[in-house]
Amino acid sequence: MKKKVTYFLSHPIQYQTPLLQKLNTVEKIDLQVIYFTDHTIGGLDRQFGINVTWDIPLLSGYNYIFLKNYAKNPAVSGKFWGLINWGVFNYLIKNKPDVIIMHGWGYFSNILLLILATILRTKVIMRAESPLKQEKDKGKLNTLLKKTIIKLCSSFVYLGKENKAFYKSMGVKEHQLFYAPYCVDNERFIETAKQFNRVTDDIRIKYQIPTKNRIA
């Protein structure tokens, strides 16, 4: 039987889309992605006030749901109260995922989700990008709060040595840690490079440019 895995994210992010698409192909899991806001959809980045055109479709290749954001001042960067999604109550109770994956604790919705998952005894995989060097001088209260949050999680994915060291400093055991560095869609970039090389080859032939000369 497939494991029901729900991946909670603040908003659609271009470089995360290939990872979600890849996870959706894993036979042993039934993946559902939940977004706290549609902040980056529609071409306008409301926070920065500019139009954005993505070079890949952000919402294809996996199942997703947008939850309503009740924040008075919606934001996805640096504002704890920027994401308030009461819909996590109904979602968790109705869908009963086996595992949830969440990114950090920077928003109210993250904390709400973690509390509800604990009450419902749902396993939580935490992905936080905190490096030890930046975290160790943030004060005792900050450390205490993060230790409390971390105790509610089942396992953790870390990006590198500093991130792993941070988790270790918080009392996380080795068997709870899983290495998951930043992902790159290698196949896409390799194919793009091949297309570029074909174009440059055509230019060399057309203008008789020697191979030793670089085409920018």
BELPE-V633684 format. One line per field, one symbol per residue. ss: DSSP state (2 for helix, 1 for strand, 0 for the rest). psi: psi as a letter, one per 30 degrees, with the letter a starting at -180 (. if undefined). Layout:
ss->???
psi->???
This chain:
ss->001111111000022222222220000011111110000000011000011000000000000111000000000000022200000222222220001111100002222222222220001111100002222000022222222222200011110022222222200002221110000002222222222222222222222000000000
psi->kkkjkkjklelkkeffeeeeeeeffkffkjkkkkkflhegkffkjfefhlkkjkflkfglglklkkkkjgkeiklgjgjegfjjjfffdeeeeefilekkkljagfleeeeeeeeeeeefhkkkkkjkgjkeefffggleeeeeeeeeeefflelkkleaeeeeeeeefggkleffkkkilkkkieeeeeeeeeeeeeeeeeeeeeghkkffkkj.
